[in-house]
Amino acid sequence: MLEEDDDQILEELESVVILFAGDSGDGMQTVGELFTDTCAHSGFNMSTLPDYPAEIRAPAGTIAGVSGFQVHLGSAPVLSGGDAAEVLIAMNPAALNANLDRVVPGGMIVVNIGAFTDENIRMAEFESNPLDDEVLNERFEIVKVNLNELTKHALADMDLKMKDKMRCKNFFALGFMFWVYHQPLTDTLNFLEKKWGKKRPQLVEANAKALRGGHNYGETYEGARNRYQIAKTQVKPGVYRKISGNQAIAYGLVAASQACARPLTYPSYPITPATSILETLAALKHFNVKTIQAEDEIAAAGIALGASWAGDLAVTGTSGPGMCLKSEFLGLAVITELPMVICNVQRAGPSTGLPTKVEQADLLQAIYGRHGECPLPVVSCSTPGDGYYAAIEAVRIAIKYKTPVILLSDAYVANGSEPWRVPSVEDLPDLRVEEAEEPKDGEKYLPYKRDPETLARKLAFPGQKGNEHRIGGLEKNESGAISYSPDNHEEMVNLRAKKIQGIAKSYEPIKINGKAKGKVLVLGWGGTYGAITAAMNNLIAEGYPVASVHIHHLFPLPLDLKDILNSYDKVLIPELNSGQLNMMIRAEYLIDTISYPKVKGQPFTVTEITTKVLELLN
């Protein structure tokens, strides 16, 4: 559909995928987030895919140093960051070379021709200037903009060093894209004023001028075919905001803290990509939140366990390498049966691996990676907004069953963003549980006396008169006394395991996307949700006998899962690892499931899932 706007042609789109790319110092993450914020405020559905190097300042001008931010906008529900970009903003030759294969044929490529020097072309591993390539110009709509010179011109009257002026070229590019997609500048101007207005007013003025300069340039530019706008979105009434996975987990933890009436203590050691949970919670002290930047991962886990013993809601966060260091304290948490949540935001490993890329390779570590008979529940979140609900569920299990709980997220979910309908405070579950009371005359507190239904013990907190007891890593009997009895040890091991297995009785029934029986079922977990669901929605709409299930409880597994899996001829399990859930399902249910692994540091695309399912159907 075409609409007129100030004598400009506006072509209406159902969806578009836009990719900002440049050097890691070009501010691509910043302008990508600002573009997304504005589009979110305009009411579009969206999902983002930040993609950046691990180095703080990777080698400038090289492919290894390219930082990208992809956003998928649409009028219908958007479930993934997009398979391929219709628009690429390339700030230099390296950004162009790194992302050419991610642009659809016929797509628009906005290139900063001011950066296409002989040296930059060579560092980007081009043999000659790609902008002179006839094939490239025929395959894509190349929009050549000299961002360097235009930014200089826009800031000509400002008393700034040239390198400082050049740092504003990302805002010039942002202003141009706001013009192309018919978006206002107001949100970005407000951001600049709020962030730097008091301390660095000159920086605000420079970026604002560059932003307006880019927008004004669009008004006079004749090289692009059209301006565009996204069709209006029909959404459920409510208050919406853009949220990332890590923000959602942080807010979920605060909500859970209020719901269980316990102050939140969050000790953590900074590690990519989990750090922003700590940063978000540090700004929420007014909700009775205590954050501690610990000296290392071991200290963070120990502080959390001590806070739990003292009666707080104890949570710590990390990524894969940190989980290794926390494992000893996890064993202590299991044997003492103290509630605690450990957030593991997975990244590509092993070791430092690809710390800014996505992977789901910590599943077996979460379930089995401890010494002794040491079972504990594992919960995962599937989208950025789902992090809020997954955090509340992890706290529910930890508090009710007196156990540490691992909450698995991943870099794709943690760094990605989506529109999120802010829940009502009235909808918060009541997570409060009864703990040990001051004993009556003649009674004695038995630390490991268990609730007959949940097998959970009741906690007595320091300072409760008459409830003094021993706690520690040695095996104990019901009274809390150290016991070396073989029979007692076996009984306690079995009771702890039975308690964890019993948690599955408290789950909600699994939701099936599609018919309850069919040819192919796609089983997923974690951040694969978007690609799987989008692919299956398309195939279901076309009449294929397929369905999908996404599980959030990875240990213990849901009680209704086996019957669901047996209702389909084939079960496909896509994972961003070498097939870890597939191995678990085959071992648990003796079902001949089909593994679909991917270990490239990148999420699945909708096309990959669709192609694999069609292959199985055929």
TORPA-701668 format. One line per 5 residues: number of its first residue (from 1); their letters; for each residue x, y, z of C-alpha. Coordinates in steps of 0.25 Angstrom, whole numbers, m for minus. Example, Ala and Ser with C-alpha at 12.3 -4.5 7.8 and 13.67 -1.06 7.14 Angstrom:
// residues 2
1> as> 49 m18 31 | 55 m4 29
// end
This chain:
// residues 618
1> mleed> 0 0 0 | 5 14 m4 | 2 27 4 | 5 41 2 | 12 49 13
6> ddqil> 17 63 10 | 18 60 m5 | 27 48 m2 | 23 34 m6 | 21 24 6
11> eeles> 21 10 3 | 15 2 14 | 22 m11 19 | 17 m23 27 | 31 m25 32
16> vvilf> 46 m21 30 | 59 m26 35 | 70 m15 37 | 84 m17 40 | 94 m6 46
21> agdsg> 108 m10 44 | 122 m3 46 | 134 m3 54 | 132 m7 69 | 135 8 72
26> dgmqt> 125 13 62 | 114 12 72 | 105 2 65 | 99 m4 77 | 95 10 82
31> vgelf> 88 15 69 | 82 1 67 | 76 2 81 | 71 16 79 | 65 12 66
36> tdtca> 58 1 72 | 53 9 84 | 47 19 74 | 40 8 66 | 35 1 79
41> hsgfn> 29 15 84 | 22 15 70 | 15 2 74 | 22 m8 65 | 25 m22 68
46> mstlp> 40 m25 68 | 51 m34 72 | 66 m30 72 | 79 m38 70 | 92 m30 75
51> dypae> 105 m37 69 | 118 m31 74 | 132 m35 76 | 138 m39 89 | 149 m29 90
56> irapa> 145 m15 96 | 152 m9 83 | 154 m19 73 | 164 m16 61 | 158 m4 54
61> gtiag> 155 m7 39 | 156 m22 40 | 145 m32 38 | 148 m37 52 | 145 m24 58
66> vsgfq> 131 m22 52 | 120 m19 61 | 105 m21 57 | 91 m19 62 | 80 m25 55
71> vhlgs> 65 m21 57 | 53 m28 51 | 40 m19 51 | 26 m24 47 | 11 m22 49
76> apvls> 9 m36 52 | 16 m43 63 | 31 m44 62 | 37 m56 68 | 52 m55 63
81> ggdaa> 63 m45 60 | 61 m48 45 | 67 m58 35 | 73 m48 26 | 73 m32 25
86> evlia> 65 m24 15 | 74 m12 19 | 89 m12 23 | 95 1 28 | 110 m1 25
91> mnpaa> 119 9 32 | 132 4 25 | 137 m7 15 | 139 m18 26 | 124 m16 31
96> lnanl> 120 m18 16 | 129 m30 14 | 125 m37 27 | 110 m36 24 | 108 m37 9
101> drvvp> 103 m51 11 | 92 m46 21 | 85 m37 11 | 74 m42 2 | 75 m40 m13
106> ggmiv> 69 m26 m16 | 71 m21 m2 | 76 m7 1 | 91 m5 5 | 94 9 11
111> vniga> 109 10 10 | 118 21 16 | 126 24 4 | 135 33 12 | 141 21 19
116> ftden> 144 14 5 | 159 18 5 | 170 8 m1 | 175 4 12 | 161 1 18
121> irmae> 157 m7 5 | 170 m15 7 | 168 m17 22 | 154 m22 19 | 160 m33 10
126> fesnp> 154 m27 m3 | 163 m28 m16 | 157 m15 m21 | 146 m5 m18 | 134 m13 m17
131> lddev> 125 m1 m20 | 130 m2 m34 | 126 m16 m36 | 115 m17 m46 | 109 m30 m40
136> lnerf> 108 m24 m27 | 101 m12 m32 | 91 m20 m40 | 88 m30 m28 | 86 m19 m18
141> eivkv> 80 m5 m17 | 93 3 m13 | 91 16 m6 | 104 24 m6 | 105 34 5
146> nlnel> 118 41 10 | 115 41 24 | 129 46 28 | 128 59 19 | 113 61 22
151> tkhal> 115 60 37 | 127 70 36 | 118 79 29 | 107 78 39 | 116 81 51
156> admdl> 125 91 43 | 121 102 53 | 125 94 66 | 138 96 73 | 141 81 73
161> kmkdk> 153 73 69 | 152 65 56 | 152 52 63 | 141 56 72 | 132 61 60
166> mrckn> 135 47 53 | 129 40 65 | 116 47 62 | 114 40 48 | 106 29 54
171> ffalg> 95 39 58 | 96 45 44 | 93 31 39 | 82 29 49 | 75 42 45
176> fmfwv> 75 37 31 | 69 24 34 | 58 31 43 | 55 39 30 | 55 26 21
181> yhqpl> 45 19 31 | 37 31 35 | 40 32 49 | 41 44 59 | 54 49 65
186> tdtln> 48 52 78 | 51 40 86 | 66 40 82 | 67 55 85 | 61 53 99
191> flekk> 71 41 101 | 83 50 98 | 78 61 107 | 75 51 118 | 89 44 117
196> wgkkr> 98 55 115 | 90 68 116 | 96 73 130 | 110 68 129 | 114 69 114
201> pqlve> 104 79 107 | 114 80 95 | 113 65 93 | 98 66 93 | 98 78 83
206> anaka> 108 71 73 | 100 58 73 | 87 65 72 | 92 73 60 | 97 61 53
211> lrggh> 84 54 55 | 76 65 49 | 86 67 38 | 84 52 34 | 69 54 34
216> nyget> 70 67 26 | 79 60 16 | 68 50 14 | 58 61 10 | 68 65 m1
221> yegar> 73 51 m5 | 68 46 m18 | 76 32 m19 | 66 24 m10 | 54 18 m17
226> nryqi> 44 21 m6 | 41 24 8 | 35 13 16 | 25 11 28 | 22 m1 35
231> aktqv> 7 m5 36 | 0 m2 49 | 0 m13 59 | m12 m18 66 | m8 m21 81
236> kpgvy> m15 m25 94 | m18 m13 102 | m8 m10 113 | 5 m3 116 | 16 m7 108
241> rkisg> 31 m5 108 | 43 m10 101 | 51 m20 110 | 63 m29 108 | 65 m43 114
246> nqaia> 74 m39 125 | 65 m27 129 | 53 m36 130 | 61 m46 139 | 65 m35 148
251> yglva> 50 m29 149 | 45 m43 151 | 55 m45 162 | 50 m32 169 | 35 m36 167
256> asqac> 38 m50 173 | 45 m43 185 | 32 m35 187 | 24 m48 185 | 31 m56 195
261> arplt> 33 m45 205 | 48 m46 206 | 59 m36 203 | 67 m39 190 | 82 m41 191
266> ypsyp> 89 m42 178 | 104 m44 179 | 111 m46 165 | 124 m45 158 | 124 m38 145
271> itpat> 124 m47 133 | 119 m46 119 | 107 m47 116 | 101 m47 130 | 107 m34 135
276> silet> 95 m25 132 | 86 m33 142 | 95 m28 153 | 95 m14 147 | 80 m14 146
281> laalk> 78 m19 160 | 88 m9 165 | 78 3 161 | 67 m4 169 | 71 m3 183
286> hfnvk> 58 4 187 | 51 m9 186 | 60 m15 197 | 70 m20 187 | 85 m22 191
291> tiqae> 95 m24 180 | 109 m28 183 | 121 m28 173 | 128 m40 178 | 143 m42 177
296> deiaa> 141 m55 169 | 131 m65 165 | 133 m74 177 | 131 m62 187 | 118 m58 180
301> agial> 112 m72 182 | 117 m73 196 | 111 m59 199 | 98 m63 193 | 97 m76 201
306> gaswa> 100 m69 214 | 89 m59 210 | 79 m70 208 | 83 m76 222 | 80 m62 228
311> gdlav> 66 m62 222 | 68 m54 209 | 64 m57 195 | 78 m61 190 | 81 m60 175
316> tgtsg> 95 m60 168 | 98 m59 153 | 109 m63 143 | 112 m70 130 | 118 m84 127
321> pgmcl> 132 m82 133 | 126 m76 146 | 117 m88 147 | 129 m97 149 | 134 m89 160
326> ksefl> 121 m88 167 | 119 m103 167 | 125 m106 180 | 115 m96 187 | 104 m103 179
331> glavi> 107 m116 186 | 107 m109 199 | 93 m103 196 | 88 m116 192 | 92 m124 204
336> telpm> 88 m112 214 | 75 m111 206 | 75 m96 205 | 67 m88 194 | 76 m81 184
341> vicnv> 75 m77 169 | 87 m77 160 | 85 m70 147 | 94 m76 136 | 94 m67 123
346> qragp> 100 m77 114 | 111 m73 103 | 119 m80 93 | 130 m88 100 | 138 m95 105
351> stglp> 147 m86 113 | 146 m72 108 | 142 m77 94 | 133 m67 87 | 128 m59 99
356> tkveq> 119 m50 92 | 112 m61 83 | 101 m70 87 | 101 m85 90 | 92 m95 99
361> adllq> 104 m104 103 | 102 m103 118 | 90 m112 119 | 97 m124 123 | 106 m116 132
366> aiygr> 94 m110 139 | 87 m124 141 | 99 m133 144 | 111 m124 146 | 113 m126 161
371> hgecp> 120 m136 170 | 112 m146 178 | 97 m149 176 | 94 m135 175 | 81 m133 167
376> lpvvs> 74 m119 166 | 63 m113 157 | 67 m106 144 | 58 m95 138 | 60 m88 125
381> cstpg> 54 m75 118 | 51 m75 103 | 49 m60 100 | 54 m47 106 | 41 m44 112
386> dgyya> 39 m58 117 | 52 m56 126 | 42 m49 136 | 33 m61 137 | 44 m71 137
391> aieav> 51 m63 149 | 38 m64 157 | 37 m79 154 | 51 m81 158 | 49 m74 171
396> riaik> 35 m81 174 | 42 m95 173 | 54 m90 181 | 46 m85 192 | 35 m96 193
401> yktpv> 44 m108 191 | 57 m102 199 | 67 m105 187 | 76 m97 179 | 70 m95 165
406> illsd> 78 m92 152 | 71 m82 142 | 77 m84 128 | 77 m72 119 | 86 m70 107
411> ayvan> 93 m58 100 | 82 m57 89 | 71 m56 99 | 79 m47 109 | 84 m37 99
416> gsepw> 71 m37 90 | 59 m28 92 | 44 m29 89 | 32 m21 93 | 27 m26 107
421> rvpsv> 13 m24 113 | 16 m19 127 | 8 m29 136 | 0 m24 148 | 4 m24 162
426> edlpd> m9 m31 165 | m5 m43 156 | 7 m46 165 | 6 m60 171 | 7 m62 186
431> lrvee> 21 m68 188 | 21 m68 203 | 23 m81 210 | 22 m84 225 | 35 m86 232
436> aeepk> 39 m92 245 | 33 m84 257 | 38 m83 271 | 36 m96 278 | 26 m98 288
441> dgeky> 29 m104 302 | 35 m118 300 | 37 m117 285 | 50 m117 278 | 53 m112 264
446> lpykr> 56 m123 254 | 64 m117 243 | 61 m128 233 | 47 m132 237 | 40 m132 224
451> dpetl> 26 m127 219 | 19 m140 215 | 15 m134 201 | 27 m127 196 | 38 m134 204
456> arkla> 43 m120 207 | 48 m116 221 | 45 m103 229 | 56 m93 231 | 59 m87 244
461> fpgqk> 67 m73 242 | 78 m68 251 | 73 m61 264 | 60 m70 266 | 60 m74 281
466> gnehr> 60 m89 282 | 62 m93 268 | 77 m93 269 | 83 m104 260 | 96 m109 253
471> iggle> 97 m106 238 | 109 m110 229 | 113 m120 218 | 114 m132 226 | 102 m142 225
476> knesg> 92 m140 236 | 80 m148 241 | 66 m142 243 | 70 m135 256 | 82 m128 249
481> aisys> 93 m136 256 | 104 m141 248 | 102 m155 244 | 112 m165 238 | 102 m176 237
486> pdnhe> 101 m183 223 | 86 m185 224 | 84 m170 228 | 92 m165 216 | 85 m174 206
491> emvnl> 72 m169 212 | 75 m155 211 | 81 m156 197 | 68 m163 193 | 59 m153 200
496> rakki> 66 m141 193 | 65 m147 180 | 50 m151 182 | 48 m137 186 | 53 m131 173
501> qgiak> 46 m141 164 | 33 m137 171 | 34 m123 167 | 29 m127 153 | 15 m130 159
506> syepi> 14 m114 161 | 16 m111 146 | 5 m105 137 | 2 m115 126 | 10 m113 113
511> kingk> 4 m105 102 | 5 m111 88 | 6 m101 76 | m2 m109 66 | m10 m122 66
516> akgkv> m8 m132 77 | m4 m143 67 | 4 m142 54 | 16 m146 46 | 26 m137 52
521> lvlgw> 28 m130 65 | 39 m120 68 | 43 m120 82 | 51 m108 87 | 56 m100 99
526> ggtyg> 62 m87 102 | 65 m76 91 | 61 m85 80 | 47 m82 82 | 46 m71 72
531> aitaa> 51 m78 60 | 44 m91 63 | 30 m84 66 | 31 m75 54 | 35 m87 45
536> mnnli> 24 m96 50 | 13 m85 50 | 16 m84 35 | 16 m99 32 | 3 m101 41
541> aegyp> m4 m90 33 | 0 m97 20 | m7 m110 25 | 5 m118 29 | 3 m129 40
546> vasvh> 13 m123 49 | 14 m117 63 | 24 m111 73 | 26 m111 88 | 35 m102 96
551> ihhlf> 39 m107 110 | 43 m98 121 | 46 m108 131 | 58 m116 128 | 60 m124 141
556> plpld> 51 m131 145 | 45 m132 131 | 30 m130 131 | 21 m142 134 | 13 m140 121
561> lkdil> 24 m139 112 | 26 m154 108 | 12 m156 104 | 13 m144 95 | 26 m148 88
566> nsydk> 19 m162 86 | 8 m155 78 | 16 m152 66 | 24 m160 56 | 36 m152 57
571> vlipe> 42 m143 67 | 52 m133 63 | 61 m126 74 | 68 m113 69 | 79 m108 79
576> lnsgq> 90 m99 79 | 99 m110 84 | 104 m124 80 | 90 m130 84 | 90 m130 99
581> lnmmi> 74 m129 101 | 73 m140 90 | 82 m149 98 | 74 m147 110 | 61 m150 104
586> raeyl> 66 m162 97 | 72 m167 110 | 59 m164 118 | 48 m168 109 | 55 m178 99
591> idtis> 49 m170 88 | 57 m169 74 | 58 m154 74 | 65 m147 63 | 76 m137 67
596> ypkvk> 78 m124 59 | 90 m117 65 | 97 m104 62 | 109 m99 68 | 113 m86 61
601> gqpft> 111 m76 71 | 98 m71 63 | 84 m74 66 | 75 m83 57 | 68 m76 45
606> vteit> 53 m79 42 | 58 m84 28 | 67 m94 35 | 56 m100 43 | 46 m100 32
611> tkvle> 56 m107 22 | 59 m118 32 | 44 m121 35 | 41 m121 21 | 52 m131 19
616> lln> 47 m140 29 | 33 m139 24 | 38 m143 10
// end
